[in-house]
């Protein structure tokens, strides 16, 4: 790109643009490049708002805010070049752990507040604080976890006279994290709005639940404005009374009764949880800093592609291959649908490790020039060496879905499981997020399909190894093969099964999409037969009919189909928060194969939103 950057894979996106991993052609530094959607590039308003992120970051220049390196307009349109981080978003951490320990929660909040304090002093309000916009990264220079605040794409610049509206009546932000003044849409916004959103985040990371969550975005916004602020104890969590008081004050409906400055909150949190070493250690445990340090040292003499955290790299690379369904057509940027009232964009959850940064230049001149024209400057930072990656367990497809007896291959896999996975026999899976427990179900055919596929692909002994580690209340139905196709089961059971199968057997998340495809002519064949027995080349009609079948497999999610101006068909599933990444991939594979059978030809499905488990929406484009 422009002779300066070599584009690699797409790693994320939002309502205004897509993000690609890239490498500086001369320096070899891995970076993240955000492109404005092509259909928005000709709009002066959207272009100005897109570059506003670069201008905002350049104006603040704080170590806890992701750094913007370059910006301009290239052959692919307007772009912003940012540092690429090694770690995971707070959203992914919550998806894995449900909630964080107190030291980790405060360890996340204080750096974010320090970044907000710098932004507010520069006259900038972030307006979109949420777990996906907070990144816990490994800093190899410090050998510790650091926190970065991301995505100033909808930040608001305040004028010298004080708070001002960007546009009267327009709501920016994500529903669960809106302040009351944001939700009302006609109130002035200042830094205290960000502090309310920070209070929502603190409540969520401490309890695993969102304080004003409701079934729809509109209902959530209503509760933000009108509902009583819940106590942490209402979510079954007991913390220091001083910490409880801090969260409660942050969530006050009236801006004048909240903390007035982010720095005030930092001081109170530091007094309440004063041990900075414990906070740093708790953050390090989230992204496994000790393992990253060891891998970095072990690979110090290697050369080749950039370093990755092994687990996060497997997740991101598999997700990106699945999302594109094959080699990336770099000039064609895939649009990511934004969720109601805000975007769901995020930075990469797996990114090359950064080397210690050189001193940052003074704000203003360099980047302002880059925004007016393509900058030819380069940051001379050498690439990090690679970290070895475990190859996925090889698989082979069977001709049909009849249950087979264990083969030598499955016996080898089972043996490898016992040798490689050092768990006690009573090992437990990651706790299902508290905010989803006992209120979401999935129909029996999905569980039966997943179970039969694991048996067919890897043998009954490997499947039994998975079931052995499941919570007792869920294991028996699988062990006795008594899953009833007419019964709704707790989603927690499927989540536990898929998580264990991923870690013990599949190893490669891509396989879930394959198993979803296989299910169409297997366990789900009788359900989809009415759909595939009436071939049509009208993809919109196929998907509309398909929704009647697919949606009945779940007791949650709001499904809709739309056709864009270019003729691309979009399937959007809202309120899909509890669906984990393996389930989302399985579902996309099932949708893809059903549509292909019904269309009688090649169909390609591209995931455009919701590539992280436990996010609010799943969206994809379907092309014949």
N, C-alpha and C positions, 0 to 999 in steps of 0.2 A: 504494500500500500504506500503510494507516494515515494517508493524507493527506500523507505525508512523502516517499515514494519512488515513482518511476515505473519499473516493471519493464520491462526490454527482453528480450534474448535469453538463453537458457541457455548458459552458457559452460563448464560442467564439473560434476563431482560425485564422490561417493565412496560408501563403504558406508553412511554415516549420512544424507547429505543431498545436495541439488543446489545448484549455485551459479548465480546469475543476475547479469547486469550490470544496473545500475539507475542512476537519477539522482535526486539530492535535488530535490524539487519546488520548493523555494525557492532554495537555494544554487546549484543547477545542477551540483554536484560529482558526477562519476561514481564509483560505488562498486560493490563486489561484495557480494551478499547470499546467504548460505548458509541454506537451509531444511532443517529436519529432515524426513525422509521422513514423509508423512502417517500411514502405518501404524505408525510408531514413536512418534508424538507423544503418544499416550495412555500410554506407558510411563514411569513415574517414573524408572526406571533409565536409559533411553535419553535422556530429556530432560536429566537431570542430567549425563550424559556429554557430550551435545551442548554444553551451556553451559560445560562444563569447559574447552573451547578458549578461550572468551572470558575466563574467569576466569584461566586460565594466562597468556595474553598480557597481561592487565591486571596480573597479579602481577609479571611480568618487566619490561615496558616497556623494550624495547631497540630502537635504531634499525635493527638488522639482522633484526628480526622483523616480519612484516606486521602493520600496526596494526589493532586492532579499534576501531571508531568508536561502535557502538551495538549493542544487543541487546534482545530482548524477545519477546513472543508477540503475533502479529497474526492477521488473518483467515486467512492461509495457514499458520498454526502457528508454532512457535518459529523464530526467525531470529537471525542474527548479521550485522552490517554491517561490512565490512572495506574498507580502501583497495584501489583497483584499480590494477594495475601495468601499465606499458608495457614489454614485453620478451618473454622466453621462458623456459621452465623449463630447468633443466640437462638434463632428459631429452630435450627437443627439440634442444638443442645437440649432445648425444651422437648423436642420430639423424642429424643433418646432417653432423657432422664425424667420427664414429667415436670419436675421442679428442681431448683438448685438449693444447695445448702446456704445458710445465711451468709457465711464468709464469701462465697462465690457471688451471691446476689449483690452484696454491697461492693464486691470487687469489680463487678460490671458497672454498677450505677455510678460510682465515683468518677472513673475516666469519662463516661458519657456526660456527666454533669460538668466536668472541667471543659470538655469540648463545647457544650452548650453555653457555658459562661463566656468563652471566647467569642462564640458566634453572636450572642446577645450584645456583648460589648461592641462588636463590629456592626450592630444594627441589623442582624439577620435572625429570623425565626425559622427553625427547621420545618415544622408542621407535619412531619410524617415519621415520628418515632414509632418503631415497632421492632419486634425481635429480628426480622429479616434485614433490617438496616443497621444492626449492631453486629460487629464481627470480632470474634475472639481469635487472634492470630498468634503464631509462633514467631518471635523475633530472635533469629540466630545470633545477632550481635549481643543481645542481653541474656540469651538462653532462658527466656521466660515468656509467659503469655502476656500479650498486650491487647488492649481493646481499641477498636477503631469505629468511629461513627461514619456511616455511609449515606449516600443518596440525598444530596441537597437539591434535587431536581425540582421540587415544588417549594423550596425555601422562599420566604418573603423578605424583601429588603424594606426596612422601616426608614421613613424619611426623617429629616432633622427635627420635624415638629412632633414626632412621637409616632404611635401606632397608626397604621393606615390600612385600608382594605385593598387587596389586589383586585378584586372584582366583587361588587356588591351582590350578595345572594348566591355566590358560587362556593361550594364546599370542597376543600382540598384535604386529603388525609385518608386514613383507613378507619372504618367505623369504630372498631373496638377501642382505638387509641385516641379518638377525637376528644378535645376539650369541649366543655359545654358551649363556649363562645364559638368554636369551630362548627359544632353541630348545628347551631342556630343559623349560621350562614350570613347574618347581617350585623355581627358584632365586631368591634376592633380586636385585632390579634396582636399580642406581644409575647415576650419571652415567657411569661407566666403560663401561657398555653402549652408550651413545651414541657413545663414542670408538671402540669396535670398529666400529660401523656407519660412522663417518666414515672409518675405515681402508679399509673395503670401497669406499666412494665414491672415495677417493683412488686406490685401485688401479684402479678402473674408468675414471676420467677420464684416467689416465695411460696405460692400456693398451688401452682399448676392450673389455675383457673383465671378467667378474665372477669373483672368485677361487674361489668355491665353487659355481658354477653346475652344476646337474644337471638331467636331463630332467623331474623332477617336484618339487613343492614339498616333499614328505616327504624325498626323496633329497637335495635341497638342504640342508634343515635338518640331516640326518644328517652331511653333509660339513662344515657349519659347526662342528659339535661335534667331529668325529673326524678330518677330513682335515688333512694337513700344510699349513701356510701357504705358498703359492707365492711365489716371488721374482718381481719385476717382469721380470727377464731371461727368465723362463720364457715370458712373453708376447711376447718379442722386443723389449722396450723397455729401453734403457740410460739411467739417470739418475744423478745425483750419489749417491755411496755414502751420504752423510748422509741424503738424502731416502729412499733405499731403506730405511735403518735405521729412520727414523721410521714409515714405512708398516708395516714388519714388527713393530715394537713395538706399534703400534695394534692389530694383528691377533693379538696373543698370546691364546691360549685362556684363560689365567688372568687374571682382572681385576687381581690384585695385581701382575702383571708388566707390565701396560700403563702408559701414562701415567696418572697419578692425577687430573690436572686438565686441563680444556680449555685453560686459560691456559698450562700447561706446553708443550702442543703448539704453540700460537701462537708462543711464544718460539723454539722449535726451528725451526719453519718460517721465521720471520722471519730467523733467523741463516743458514739454508741458502739461501734465495732472498730477499735483503735489499732488492732494488730495488722499492719500492712503486709507483713511477711505471711501471715495466715491467709489473708485475702489473695495474695499472689499465688500461693500454693494451691488454693482452691480453684483458681482459674486454670492453673497448669494442669490439674487433674482432668478438667473438662476436655482438653485437647491432647492430653497425654504428652506433656512436654518432655518427660524423661525419655520416652520412646523416640520422639522426634530428634532429640539431642544425640541419642545413640546412632540413629540412622544417618544423621548428618555427618557424624564423625566416621562411621564405617564407610561412607561413600565419598570421603573427602578426596581420595585419589582417583575417583572415576571420572569419566568424561562422557559427553553425549547430551541427552535431553535434560531439561530442568528437573530439579528435585520436587518430589511430591510426598505429602503424608500418605502412607500406603492405603489406609482405610478410606480417607476422604477422596483420594485420587481414584480409587476403584469406583466409588459412588458417582463422582462427577463424570468420569470418562464413560462409564456405562450409560449414565443418564443422557449425556450429550449424544452418544451414538444412537440411543433409542429415539431421542427427540427428533433427529434428522432422518432416521431410517436409511442411512447410507452415507457416502462421501458428501462433504459439505460443498454446496455451490456458493462460494464466498460472495460474489457480487449480489446475490439475492438474499437480502436480510429478511428473515421470517418475523412477522409481526407477532408480538406477544399481547394477548388481550388483557386489558386492565379490569380490575374488579370494581364493583359499584362504589362510588365515592372515593376511589383511589386506586393506585397501581399496586401490583404485588411483585414488583421487580426486586431483584436481589443480586448481590455480588456472587462471585464464584464461591462454592463451598470447598473447593480444592484448588490451591493455587501454588505456584512455585514459591519457595521460601525467599525472603528478601535478605540481601546483605545489608550491613550497617549503612545508613544513609549518609551522604555528604551533607555539609551545612546547606540549609535551604536558602535560596536567593531571596532578596527583599521582595515583598509583594508588589504587584503592579505591572511594571514595564514589560517583563518578558512574556508573561501569559497574555497580557492585553494585546501585544503584537501578534501572538499566536492566534488569538480569536479573530483578528482581522485578516490574517493570511496564514498559509501553511508554514509552520515553523520548520526550519532545517536543523535545529539544534538537536543534540543527542546527549543523554546522560550516560557517561561511561562507567557502567557497573557490570562486572563480569558475572556470567551465569553461575548458578549453583550446580554441582554435580548431581547425577541421578540417584534416586533411592530404588533399590531392587523392588520389583513388584511380583507378588505371588500370582502365578498363572491360574486361571479358573480350572476347576475340575472338568476334564473333557466329558462331553455328553454325546449321546447318539439318539436319534429319534426312532421310535418304533413304528411299524406299519399301521397299528391300530391301538386302541386304548384298553385292550384286554389285560387283566392283571397277570403278570408273568412271575414265575418263580425266580428267586434270587440267582443272579448269574455270577460268574467269577468277578466281573467288573464291579457289581454291587457289593460283593463280599470284600473286595479290595477297598472300596470306598468306606464301608463300615469299619474295616480295620484301621484305615487312615483316620477316620473320625476319632476312634478311641485313642489313637496314638498322638494326634495333633491337637485335639481340643482337650485341654487340661481342666476339666470341670469335675467336681464331685458328682456322684450319681443323682443327688437331689438338687442339681443346679437349677436356678430360676431364671426366667427371662426378664428383660427390662420391664419395669412396671408400666402398665398401660396408663397414659396420661389421665389424671384424676378427672379432668373436665369432660372426658368422653365415657367414663365408666357407667355401665348399667343403663344407658339410654340410647344406644345405637345397636342395630341388629343387621345381620346379613343372612340371606336365605340359604337353606341347606345345599342346593345345587352348587353353589360356589365352593363351599367347604369340601363337598364330595369331589368336585372337579380337581381342586388343588391336591387333595389327598391321593386320588387315583393317579394323577400325573406324576407325583413324586414316586409312588410305588412302581409305575411303569418305567420311568426313566432311570431310577437308581436301585430298585429292588426293595422288597419288603423289609429286609433287615435294616437298611439305611433309614427307611421311613420309621420303623419302630424305634430307632435311636432318637429320632426327632421327637416322637410322642413321649418317650421316656422322660424327657426334660420339660414337658409341658405341665402347667398347673393341673393338679389332680382332678379338679371339677370339669376340665375340658378334655383330658386325655382319654377317659374311658370311652366316649362316643367314637373316637377315632380308632381306639384299640379294638373295640367290638364291631367296628364297621356298621355302626347303627345311626349314622347321620341321616336324618329324615329330610327328604327333598321339600316337604311342605312346611317345615318348621323354621321360624327365624331363630338364629343363634346369636349369642353375644359377639359383637365384633372383636372383643378382646380375645376370644378363642382363635379366630382366624389370624389376628395380628401376632399372637404368640406362636402359632404354627408357622407362619410365613417367616417370622424373624429367625426362629430356630433352623428352619429349612435353608434359609439363606446362609447362615453362618456355618452350619454343619455339612450341608450337601451341595447346594448350588454354587456358592462362592461368587457367582457372577450375576448381578441383578438383572442383566439383559435376559436371562432365562425366564423370568416371570412373564415377560411379554410373549415369548415363544409359547409358554404353557397356556397363556390366555388364548392364543390362536388355536392351539390344539384342542382346547375345551369345546370349541364350536361344533366340531364333528364328533365329539366324545360325549361327555356328561351333559352338555347343554344342547345336544342335537335336537331333542324333542321340543325344547323351548323355542329355538330359533327356526324350526322347520317352516312355520307359516310365513316367516319373513323371507327366507332364502328360496322358497318354492315359487315365488312370484318375481322372476328376474326383471330388472329395470336398470336403465342407465341414468335415471334421475336420482343423483346422490342425495339431494335434499329430502326427497320423499322417502328414500330408504332409511336415512337417519331418523326422520320424523317417526316412521313406523317402528324403527328399532328402539327408540326411546320407550315406547310402550312396553317392550319386553325387557330391556336392560334395566330400566328404573325399578322394576318389580323385584329385582334381586337384592335391593337394599331398602332399609326403612328410613334412609336419610338422603339428602341431596336434592337439589332443584335443577332439573334438566331442561335445556332449551337448544334449539338449532337456529342458525342464521346463515344467510348467504351474503357474502361480501360483494363489493362492486366489481371485483375481478372474477366472480363466479366461484370462489372458494367457499366451501361449506365449513362452518364452524360449529362444533359441538361444545357446549359450555355446561359444566356441572357446578352449580353454586352450593354453598353451605356444605362443602365436602371435607371439612376440617379433619374428621377422625380417620379418614382413609390414609393408610401408611403408603410409603413409596412402592413396596412390592405389590400391594393391592392396586394401586393406580396403574402400574405397568401391566399387570394382568388384565385389568379392565380395558386398557387401550388396545392390547393385543386381541382381546375378544371382540371389541368394536371393529377393529380393522379387518379381521377375518370374516365376521358376519357381513360387513359391507361388501367385501370382495366377493363372497359367495352370492350375495343378492344382486350385485352388479354384473356378475359373470365376467369379470376382468380384473386387471391390476388396479389396486387401490393403495394409496400411500397416506398414512396418518402421521402427522407431525405434532408432537406435544408443544404447545405454545405457552402454557401457564400451568403452575401447580406441579412442577417437577420435584418438589420437596414434599415429603409426607407431612401431614398435619398442617397444611395451609388451607386457606378457605375455599379455593376454587381449583378446578381442573378444566383445562380448555385444550382443544386440539383442532387442527385443520385437516379436512379429509378431501383428497384430490383423486379423481378417477384418471 
